[in-house]
Amino acid sequence: MQSYLPIAEVSVSIYLLLGLGTSVGILSGMFGVGGGFILTPLLFMIGIPSGVAVGTQGNLIVASSFSGMLAHLKRKTVDYKMGLVLLAGGLVGSAFGVRLFHILTALGQVDLIIKLAYVFLLGIIGALMLLEAINAVRRRNDKNYKPKPRKHHSWVHAGPLKMKFRTSKLYISAVPPFGIGIVVGVLSAIMGVGGGFLMLPAMIYILGMPTKVVVGTSLFQITFMSAFTTVMHAIENQTVDLVLGFVLLVGGVIGAQIGTRIGSKIKADMLRILLAAMVLSISIKLAFDLILMPSELFSLAL
């Protein structure tokens, strides 16, 4: 059954969109990620314009992040103060990113920039994730391995504007989390990602936050930043297709429940390797699409 998407100006099978949303929901439930960096490239592949794909899939990120945030609020594993600092940076970065997206659209280069960004970012992150997962397996099997002690003081403790984050038990400069928020906000606006796959390692390895509050605090920031980014795209660029967003949302909610059950039955190391392999495969597919000659060629001549 075909459905016309008014903003995307294409007709797509409802069953295909439901299947896509469900598949991404399953992956999100299995791997504990928002799924934006997986969903957006897949929307490219089925013919959705890149601008609409970036602007619309934020609806799914908001819904999934809000659901996860509620669970962490009940567990009291959200650092509100840290989340607000990250959110402040995220809103600044998002506003800048949406404006930059508008400029690139006017120049006719937004499709190329988005796809190149995905190729490089997913390629680098996928490779690092795969190496880390393989090393984790090796360390676990090595009986003589001794973990290196973590440094308690680093450059984030020596910066200006120090703040106490009681939930995270940190007394650090507010500049690094604000800067991390800006970077994630820009990427969210231009690439249509929640930014959790970048924010989580940054919060652990740069800011030194305890693992138990990292996920909840990240979801707190992503929920409000993604909602702001979606509204900005709708106002500034008119690239939010509500029909597409609703169908993806229904599939994502269903898939997340399935994925959570599947993920609980698979070893954590195997999940990390599978996620890294999937990220790398999407990056390679987008790279080939940019390099290979298209089936239909168009030329302009006087």
Secondary structure, DSSP 8 states (H G I E B T S, - for coil): -EEEETTTTEEEEHHHHHHHHHHHHHHHHHHT---HHHHHHHHHHTT--HHHHHHHTHHHHHHHHHHHHHHHHHHT---HHHHHHHHHHHHHHHHHHHHHHHHHHHHT-HHHHHHHHHHHHHHHHHHHHHHHHHHHHHHHH-TT-------S--HHHHSSSEEEETTTTEEEESHHHHHHHHHHHHHHHHH----HHHHHHHHHHTS---HHHHHHHHHHHHHHHHHHHHHHHHHHT----HHHHHHHHHHHHHHHHHHHHHHTTS-HHHHHHHHHHHHHHHHHHHHHHHHS--SS------
